[in-house]
Amino acid sequence: MSFSQPQRASRSRAARARYALQLAALRAQFAALDRLRPDASAARAMSIWTTLPGNAGRRKDFRPGPGEVFRLETSRGGETVVESWGDGPVVYLVHGWGGWRGQLGEFVAPLVGLGHRVVAFDAPSHGEAGPGVLGAGKGTIVEMIEALEAVAKHVGPAAGLVGHSLGCHVASAVVHRGVPAERLALIAPSNDFGEIIDQFAGILGFGEATASRMERIMVDFLAEPISAFDLPPLGADGAMPPTLVVHDRLDKETSFAVGERLAAAWPSARLLATEGLGHQRILADDGVVRAVVDFVTGSGEG
């Protein structure tokens, strides 16, 4: 037992060292490509950009038990795996980038207990779904949006949607595009995409030549600017349904300021701040689950 902690620390240092070496090699590659072959640099950057993360936190399963599982085809030909529990007004659970439906499983039992049907899904290349259009292990926000649109078309209007991280953008975009919804709960929303691209460029060490070409590739694939998926403009006119934004002050993946700005930008939104739950643990916290369920169902009002 006395050796276990030092061994873990040693592995952690070794992993950090490997990551640092890999990142240094990538930065050197991009520094050269950005100057000499910016088109190749942009293609390489897009390959990394669309690769899904695989850390263990995104694979946690909080479902109370199996629901009814079925599969649907999305508009680009990808597949989404859908799971449903209970009966009544529908609440959709929307996972984030690299996540899957089981991550939001803590919301299932209390929502079903209050007379709702809960529907969660895996977007293409996520969870148990088949590969997306770019192949296994790769995805895009537009495929996540198309997956939710396919599910909503099959199941029906939403009494509420609960989104996490990039799933907040997915849920909001689908509502903005016309899927009826009475309430939204957005947990740990992600940065605007301009900020994400700037951070990505800073990590990999490429400049404007690569970044501008990368954005053109995105526009060609998405058929609209990437900024169209930024959250603040979607609800700034007050047209979005009542919204609860939940964000942790110590979130290391997405700054708490992102949630603050979103809640301030949407007249329909209010902010619930937490402390010490981070970006993933927030989905399994009893207080957060209770607050979100109360808000989405209206059971905490009056």
Buried (B, 14 or more C-beta within 10 A) or exposed (E): EEEEEEEEEEEEEEEEEEEEEEEEEBBEBBBEBBEEBBEEBBBBBBEEBBBBEEEEBBEBEBBBEEBEEEEBEBEEEBBBBBBBBBEBBBBBBBBBBBBBBBBBBBBBBBBBEBEBBBBBBBBBBBBBBBBBBBEEBBBBBBBBBBBBBBBBEEBBEBBBBBBBBBBBBBBBBBBBEEBEBBBBBBBBBBBBBEBBBEEBBEEBBBBEBBBEBBBEBBEEBBEEEBEBBBBBBBBBEEEBBBBBBBBBBEBEBBBBEBBBBBBEBBEBBEBBEBEEBBBBBBBBBEEBBEBBBBBBBBEEEE
